[in-house]
Amino acid sequence: MQGDSPSTYAQLAARRIIFVTMLTFAFAAIATLAGNPTLSLQICMGGAVIGILVFVLGGLAVAANRDNSE
């Protein structure tokens, strides 16, 4: 790797985690404002599961593409 620059795979994984989190909270807020807090909690839990999956798969992609030629 070049100095302290993050890999493109790490950046892509971070962007996906942020996108999933923002989208999940937006839908959860809509469900809460519509008067359905149970659905809101279900949406949050589903988003958390998807975020964890993206985190794990992104971490594996970063580890697989790491440059060990130091």
Biopython code that builds the backbone (N, CA, C, O; Angstrom):
import numpy as np
from Bio.PDB.StructureBuilder import StructureBuilder

atoms = [
    (1, "MET", "N", (0.843, -1.187, 0.000)),
    (1, "MET", "CA", (0.000, 0.000, 0.000)),
    (1, "MET", "C", (0.878, 1.236, 0.000)),
    (1, "MET", "O", (2.069, 1.159, 0.302)),
    (2, "GLN", "N", (0.304, 2.354, -0.332)),
    (2, "GLN", "CA", (1.053, 3.593, -0.452)),
    (2, "GLN", "C", (0.871, 4.426, 0.808)),
    (2, "GLN", "O", (-0.132, 5.124, 0.964)),
    (3, "GLY", "N", (1.830, 4.349, 1.684)),
    (3, "GLY", "CA", (1.771, 5.156, 2.896)),
    (3, "GLY", "C", (0.579, 4.798, 3.766)),
    (3, "GLY", "O", (0.346, 3.630, 4.078)),
    (4, "ASP", "N", (-0.172, 5.826, 4.154)),
    (4, "ASP", "CA", (-1.331, 5.623, 5.013)),
    (4, "ASP", "C", (-2.648, 5.705, 4.242)),
    (4, "ASP", "O", (-3.708, 5.820, 4.857)),
    (5, "SER", "N", (-2.603, 5.651, 2.915)),
    (5, "SER", "CA", (-3.836, 5.779, 2.146)),
    (5, "SER", "C", (-4.670, 4.507, 2.272)),
    (5, "SER", "O", (-4.144, 3.404, 2.128)),
    (6, "PRO", "N", (-5.971, 4.655, 2.542)),
    (6, "PRO", "CA", (-6.824, 3.476, 2.672)),
    (6, "PRO", "C", (-7.052, 2.813, 1.319)),
    (6, "PRO", "O", (-7.024, 3.470, 0.279)),
    (7, "SER", "N", (-7.273, 1.528, 1.349)),
    (7, "SER", "CA", (-7.506, 0.813, 0.097)),
    (7, "SER", "C", (-8.878, 1.162, -0.462)),
    (7, "SER", "O", (-9.761, 1.616, 0.265)),
    (8, "THR", "N", (-9.040, 0.947, -1.737)),
    (8, "THR", "CA", (-10.332, 1.243, -2.368)),
    (8, "THR", "C", (-11.408, 0.306, -1.848)),
    (8, "THR", "O", (-12.576, 0.690, -1.775)),
    (9, "TYR", "N", (-11.039, -0.915, -1.485)),
    (9, "TYR", "CA", (-12.026, -1.855, -0.940)),
    (9, "TYR", "C", (-12.519, -1.395, 0.427)),
    (9, "TYR", "O", (-13.701, -1.531, 0.744)),
    (10, "ALA", "N", (-11.616, -0.852, 1.233)),
    (10, "ALA", "CA", (-12.016, -0.345, 2.545)),
    (10, "ALA", "C", (-12.935, 0.862, 2.397)),
    (10, "ALA", "O", (-13.916, 0.989, 3.130)),
    (11, "GLN", "N", (-12.628, 1.740, 1.463)),
    (11, "GLN", "CA", (-13.476, 2.904, 1.232)),
    (11, "GLN", "C", (-14.859, 2.482, 0.739)),
    (11, "GLN", "O", (-15.871, 3.030, 1.177)),
    (12, "LEU", "N", (-14.902, 1.520, -0.159)),
    (12, "LEU", "CA", (-16.176, 1.048, -0.691)),
    (12, "LEU", "C", (-17.016, 0.390, 0.395)),
    (12, "LEU", "O", (-18.225, 0.613, 0.456)),
    (13, "ALA", "N", (-16.399, -0.412, 1.250)),
    (13, "ALA", "CA", (-17.121, -1.048, 2.344)),
    (13, "ALA", "C", (-17.657, -0.001, 3.320)),
    (13, "ALA", "O", (-18.792, -0.109, 3.784)),
    (14, "ALA", "N", (-16.848, 1.005, 3.631)),
    (14, "ALA", "CA", (-17.299, 2.054, 4.552)),
    (14, "ALA", "C", (-18.468, 2.837, 3.962)),
    (14, "ALA", "O", (-19.420, 3.164, 4.670)),
    (15, "ARG", "N", (-18.396, 3.137, 2.676)),
    (15, "ARG", "CA", (-19.503, 3.862, 2.039)),
    (15, "ARG", "C", (-20.787, 3.044, 2.050)),
    (15, "ARG", "O", (-21.871, 3.589, 2.256)),
    (16, "ARG", "N", (-20.668, 1.751, 1.833)),
    (16, "ARG", "CA", (-21.866, 0.900, 1.841)),
    (16, "ARG", "C", (-22.466, 0.801, 3.232)),
    (16, "ARG", "O", (-23.688, 0.815, 3.380)),
    (17, "ILE", "N", (-21.624, 0.702, 4.257)),
    (17, "ILE", "CA", (-22.141, 0.647, 5.623)),
    (17, "ILE", "C", (-22.860, 1.949, 5.965)),
    (17, "ILE", "O", (-23.937, 1.923, 6.562)),
    (18, "ILE", "N", (-22.277, 3.077, 5.595)),
    (18, "ILE", "CA", (-22.902, 4.371, 5.860)),
    (18, "ILE", "C", (-24.223, 4.492, 5.104)),
    (18, "ILE", "O", (-25.211, 4.973, 5.659)),
    (19, "PHE", "N", (-24.248, 4.061, 3.849)),
    (19, "PHE", "CA", (-25.469, 4.143, 3.044)),
    (19, "PHE", "C", (-26.578, 3.279, 3.642)),
    (19, "PHE", "O", (-27.716, 3.733, 3.762)),
    (20, "VAL", "N", (-26.259, 2.042, 4.017)),
    (20, "VAL", "CA", (-27.266, 1.153, 4.602)),
    (20, "VAL", "C", (-27.788, 1.734, 5.903)),
    (20, "VAL", "O", (-28.991, 1.682, 6.163)),
    (21, "THR", "N", (-26.910, 2.285, 6.723)),
    (21, "THR", "CA", (-27.329, 2.859, 7.998)),
    (21, "THR", "C", (-28.252, 4.058, 7.793)),
    (21, "THR", "O", (-29.288, 4.164, 8.449)),
    (22, "MET", "N", (-27.883, 4.954, 6.891)),
    (22, "MET", "CA", (-28.715, 6.136, 6.650)),
    (22, "MET", "C", (-30.074, 5.753, 6.075)),
    (22, "MET", "O", (-31.100, 6.304, 6.475)),
    (23, "LEU", "N", (-30.082, 4.818, 5.145)),
    (23, "LEU", "CA", (-31.336, 4.386, 4.533)),
    (23, "LEU", "C", (-32.235, 3.697, 5.555)),
    (23, "LEU", "O", (-33.448, 3.908, 5.570)),
    (24, "THR", "N", (-31.639, 2.881, 6.399)),
    (24, "THR", "CA", (-32.404, 2.182, 7.433)),
    (24, "THR", "C", (-33.040, 3.164, 8.407)),
    (24, "THR", "O", (-34.220, 3.038, 8.736)),
    (25, "PHE", "N", (-32.270, 4.133, 8.865)),
    (25, "PHE", "CA", (-32.824, 5.095, 9.813)),
    (25, "PHE", "C", (-33.897, 5.970, 9.168)),
    (25, "PHE", "O", (-34.838, 6.386, 9.843)),
    (26, "ALA", "N", (-33.768, 6.249, 7.894)),
    (26, "ALA", "CA", (-34.796, 7.020, 7.199)),
    (26, "ALA", "C", (-36.110, 6.247, 7.159)),
    (26, "ALA", "O", (-37.165, 6.801, 7.467)),
    (27, "PHE", "N", (-36.052, 4.976, 6.782)),
    (27, "PHE", "CA", (-37.276, 4.162, 6.750)),
    (27, "PHE", "C", (-37.846, 3.942, 8.139)),
    (27, "PHE", "O", (-39.065, 3.914, 8.310)),
    (28, "ALA", "N", (-36.979, 3.783, 9.138)),
    (28, "ALA", "CA", (-37.443, 3.613, 10.509)),
    (28, "ALA", "C", (-38.127, 4.880, 11.008)),
    (28, "ALA", "O", (-39.134, 4.805, 11.712)),
    (29, "ALA", "N", (-37.591, 6.037, 10.652)),
    (29, "ALA", "CA", (-38.223, 7.304, 11.053)),
    (29, "ALA", "C", (-39.590, 7.461, 10.390)),
    (29, "ALA", "O", (-40.541, 7.922, 11.022)),
    (30, "ILE", "N", (-39.684, 7.083, 9.134)),
    (30, "ILE", "CA", (-40.980, 7.155, 8.438)),
    (30, "ILE", "C", (-41.992, 6.242, 9.116)),
    (30, "ILE", "O", (-43.142, 6.631, 9.317)),
    (31, "ALA", "N", (-41.569, 5.022, 9.472)),
    (31, "ALA", "CA", (-42.481, 4.095, 10.141)),
    (31, "ALA", "C", (-42.901, 4.614, 11.508)),
    (31, "ALA", "O", (-44.052, 4.447, 11.911)),
    (32, "THR", "N", (-41.976, 5.241, 12.222)),
    (32, "THR", "CA", (-42.311, 5.795, 13.530)),
    (32, "THR", "C", (-43.295, 6.951, 13.402)),
    (32, "THR", "O", (-44.260, 7.035, 14.161)),
    (33, "LEU", "N", (-43.055, 7.832, 12.452)),
    (33, "LEU", "CA", (-43.962, 8.967, 12.259)),
    (33, "LEU", "C", (-45.331, 8.517, 11.767)),
    (33, "LEU", "O", (-46.329, 9.203, 11.988)),
    (34, "ALA", "N", (-45.381, 7.371, 11.101)),
    (34, "ALA", "CA", (-46.665, 6.832, 10.646)),
    (34, "ALA", "C", (-47.409, 6.136, 11.779)),
    (34, "ALA", "O", (-48.550, 5.711, 11.598)),
    (35, "GLY", "N", (-46.780, 6.014, 12.942)),
    (35, "GLY", "CA", (-47.457, 5.448, 14.104)),
    (35, "GLY", "C", (-47.245, 3.955, 14.281)),
    (35, "GLY", "O", (-48.074, 3.288, 14.900)),
    (36, "ASN", "N", (-46.164, 3.421, 13.757)),
    (36, "ASN", "CA", (-45.925, 1.991, 13.868)),
    (36, "ASN", "C", (-44.516, 1.744, 14.436)),
    (36, "ASN", "O", (-43.585, 1.466, 13.680)),
    (37, "PRO", "N", (-44.361, 1.844, 15.763)),
    (37, "PRO", "CA", (-43.024, 1.677, 16.351)),
    (37, "PRO", "C", (-42.491, 0.243, 16.244)),
    (37, "PRO", "O", (-41.277, 0.040, 16.213)),
    (38, "THR", "N", (-43.373, -0.740, 16.188)),
    (38, "THR", "CA", (-42.917, -2.126, 16.055)),
    (38, "THR", "C", (-42.238, -2.342, 14.713)),
    (38, "THR", "O", (-41.180, -2.966, 14.637)),
    (39, "LEU", "N", (-42.844, -1.832, 13.666)),
    (39, "LEU", "CA", (-42.233, -1.936, 12.339)),
    (39, "LEU", "C", (-40.911, -1.178, 12.298)),
    (39, "LEU", "O", (-39.958, -1.612, 11.650)),
    (40, "SER", "N", (-40.859, -0.053, 12.984)),
    (40, "SER", "CA", (-39.628, 0.728, 13.041)),
    (40, "SER", "C", (-38.486, -0.074, 13.667)),
    (40, "SER", "O", (-37.364, -0.054, 13.162)),
    (41, "LEU", "N", (-38.768, -0.778, 14.763)),
    (41, "LEU", "CA", (-37.753, -1.612, 15.404)),
    (41, "LEU", "C", (-37.332, -2.768, 14.501)),
    (41, "LEU", "O", (-36.157, -3.135, 14.463)),
    (42, "GLN", "N", (-38.283, -3.336, 13.781)),
    (42, "GLN", "CA", (-37.948, -4.420, 12.861)),
    (42, "GLN", "C", (-37.056, -3.921, 11.732)),
    (42, "GLN", "O", (-36.122, -4.611, 11.324)),
    (43, "ILE", "N", (-37.340, -2.733, 11.229)),
    (43, "ILE", "CA", (-36.503, -2.147, 10.183)),
    (43, "ILE", "C", (-35.100, -1.889, 10.712)),
    (43, "ILE", "O", (-34.118, -2.158, 10.021)),
    (44, "CYS", "N", (-34.996, -1.369, 11.932)),
    (44, "CYS", "CA", (-33.671, -1.110, 12.524)),
    (44, "CYS", "C", (-32.876, -2.399, 12.700)),
    (44, "CYS", "O", (-31.678, -2.432, 12.419)),
    (45, "MET", "N", (-33.526, -3.446, 13.157)),
    (45, "MET", "CA", (-32.826, -4.724, 13.347)),
    (45, "MET", "C", (-32.396, -5.310, 11.998)),
    (45, "MET", "O", (-31.294, -5.845, 11.880)),
    (46, "GLY", "N", (-33.243, -5.213, 10.999)),
    (46, "GLY", "CA", (-32.874, -5.688, 9.669)),
    (46, "GLY", "C", (-31.712, -4.904, 9.097)),
    (46, "GLY", "O", (-30.808, -5.478, 8.490)),
    (47, "GLY", "N", (-31.730, -3.599, 9.288)),
    (47, "GLY", "CA", (-30.621, -2.767, 8.827)),
    (47, "GLY", "C", (-29.331, -3.079, 9.555)),
    (47, "GLY", "O", (-28.254, -3.048, 8.960)),
    (48, "ALA", "N", (-29.432, -3.382, 10.845)),
    (48, "ALA", "CA", (-28.239, -3.747, 11.611)),
    (48, "ALA", "C", (-27.643, -5.052, 11.096)),
    (48, "ALA", "O", (-26.424, -5.184, 10.987)),
    (49, "VAL", "N", (-28.505, -6.015, 10.781)),
    (49, "VAL", "CA", (-28.019, -7.290, 10.249)),
    (49, "VAL", "C", (-27.342, -7.088, 8.896)),
    (49, "VAL", "O", (-26.278, -7.651, 8.641)),
    (50, "ILE", "N", (-27.952, -6.295, 8.041)),
    (50, "ILE", "CA", (-27.359, -6.022, 6.727)),
    (50, "ILE", "C", (-26.033, -5.269, 6.900)),
    (50, "ILE", "O", (-25.060, -5.564, 6.206)),
    (51, "GLY", "N", (-25.992, -4.302, 7.820)),
    (51, "GLY", "CA", (-24.762, -3.566, 8.074)),
    (51, "GLY", "C", (-23.641, -4.468, 8.568)),
    (51, "GLY", "O", (-22.489, -4.307, 8.165)),
    (52, "ILE", "N", (-23.971, -5.417, 9.439)),
    (52, "ILE", "CA", (-22.964, -6.349, 9.942)),
    (52, "ILE", "C", (-22.470, -7.248, 8.816)),
    (52, "ILE", "O", (-21.273, -7.522, 8.723)),
    (53, "LEU", "N", (-23.385, -7.712, 7.956)),
    (53, "LEU", "CA", (-22.965, -8.534, 6.820)),
    (53, "LEU", "C", (-22.029, -7.767, 5.891)),
    (53, "LEU", "O", (-21.017, -8.303, 5.441)),
    (54, "VAL", "N", (-22.371, -6.515, 5.607)),
    (54, "VAL", "CA", (-21.507, -5.699, 4.753)),
    (54, "VAL", "C", (-20.161, -5.475, 5.431)),
    (54, "VAL", "O", (-19.123, -5.502, 4.770)),
    (55, "PHE", "N", (-20.171, -5.254, 6.739)),
    (55, "PHE", "CA", (-18.931, -5.054, 7.488)),
    (55, "PHE", "C", (-18.033, -6.288, 7.408)),
    (55, "PHE", "O", (-16.834, -6.172, 7.158)),
    (56, "VAL", "N", (-18.611, -7.460, 7.618)),
    (56, "VAL", "CA", (-17.828, -8.704, 7.592)),
    (56, "VAL", "C", (-17.313, -8.988, 6.184)),
    (56, "VAL", "O", (-16.131, -9.279, 6.000)),
    (57, "LEU", "N", (-18.200, -8.903, 5.189)),
    (57, "LEU", "CA", (-17.775, -9.177, 3.817)),
    (57, "LEU", "C", (-16.773, -8.138, 3.323)),
    (57, "LEU", "O", (-15.836, -8.475, 2.600)),
    (58, "GLY", "N", (-16.965, -6.885, 3.705)),
    (58, "GLY", "CA", (-16.001, -5.843, 3.346)),
    (58, "GLY", "C", (-14.653, -6.075, 3.999)),
    (58, "GLY", "O", (-13.613, -5.861, 3.377)),
    (59, "GLY", "N", (-14.667, -6.513, 5.256)),
    (59, "GLY", "CA", (-13.420, -6.826, 5.941)),
    (59, "GLY", "C", (-12.685, -7.982, 5.285)),
    (59, "GLY", "O", (-11.459, -7.965, 5.173)),
    (60, "LEU", "N", (-13.439, -8.986, 4.853)),
    (60, "LEU", "CA", (-12.818, -10.099, 4.142)),
    (60, "LEU", "C", (-12.232, -9.652, 2.810)),
    (60, "LEU", "O", (-11.160, -10.109, 2.416)),
    (61, "ALA", "N", (-12.939, -8.754, 2.111)),
    (61, "ALA", "CA", (-12.431, -8.252, 0.830)),
    (61, "ALA", "C", (-11.164, -7.438, 1.026)),
    (61, "ALA", "O", (-10.225, -7.548, 0.238)),
    (62, "VAL", "N", (-11.131, -6.620, 2.071)),
    (62, "VAL", "CA", (-9.934, -5.827, 2.363)),
    (62, "VAL", "C", (-8.771, -6.745, 2.734)),
    (62, "VAL", "O", (-7.644, -6.533, 2.287)),
    (63, "ALA", "N", (-9.041, -7.760, 3.547)),
    (63, "ALA", "CA", (-7.980, -8.686, 3.945)),
    (63, "ALA", "C", (-7.464, -9.490, 2.754)),
    (63, "ALA", "O", (-6.268, -9.764, 2.660)),
    (64, "ALA", "N", (-8.360, -9.867, 1.850)),
    (64, "ALA", "CA", (-7.950, -10.654, 0.693)),
    (64, "ALA", "C", (-7.122, -9.836, -0.295)),
    (64, "ALA", "O", (-6.282, -10.389, -1.005)),
    (65, "ASN", "N", (-7.350, -8.547, -0.345)),
    (65, "ASN", "CA", (-6.665, -7.691, -1.311)),
    (65, "ASN", "C", (-5.556, -6.867, -0.673)),
    (65, "ASN", "O", (-5.107, -5.880, -1.257)),
    (66, "ARG", "N", (-5.121, -7.246, 0.483)),
    (66, "ARG", "CA", (-4.062, -6.508, 1.181)),
    (66, "ARG", "C", (-2.713, -6.805, 0.545)),
    (66, "ARG", "O", (-2.408, -7.942, 0.184)),
    (67, "ASP", "N", (-1.928, -5.770, 0.421)),
    (67, "ASP", "CA", (-0.589, -5.901, -0.159)),
    (67, "ASP", "C", (0.400, -6.200, 0.954)),
    (67, "ASP", "O", (0.629, -5.360, 1.824)),
    (68, "ASN", "N", (0.984, -7.383, 0.933)),
    (68, "ASN", "CA", (1.921, -7.786, 1.991)),
    (68, "ASN", "C", (3.365, -7.738, 1.532)),
    (68, "ASN", "O", (4.194, -8.498, 2.033)),
    (69, "SER", "N", (3.683, -6.869, 0.598)),
    (69, "SER", "CA", (5.047, -6.810, 0.055)),
    (69, "SER", "C", (5.914, -5.777, 0.762)),
    (69, "SER", "O", (6.629, -5.020, 0.105)),
    (70, "GLU", "N", (5.862, -5.734, 2.068)),
    (70, "GLU", "CA", (6.652, -4.764, 2.834)),
    (70, "GLU", "C", (7.993, -5.313, 3.190)),
    (70, "GLU", "O", (8.788, -4.630, 3.835)),
]
sb = StructureBuilder()
sb.init_structure("model")
sb.init_model(0)
sb.init_chain("A")
sb.init_seg("    ")
for serial, (resi, resn, name, xyz) in enumerate(atoms, 1):
    if name == "N":
        sb.init_residue(resn, " ", resi, " ")
    sb.init_atom(name, np.array(xyz, "f"), 0.0, 1.0, " ", f" {name:<3s}", serial, name[0])
structure = sb.get_structure()
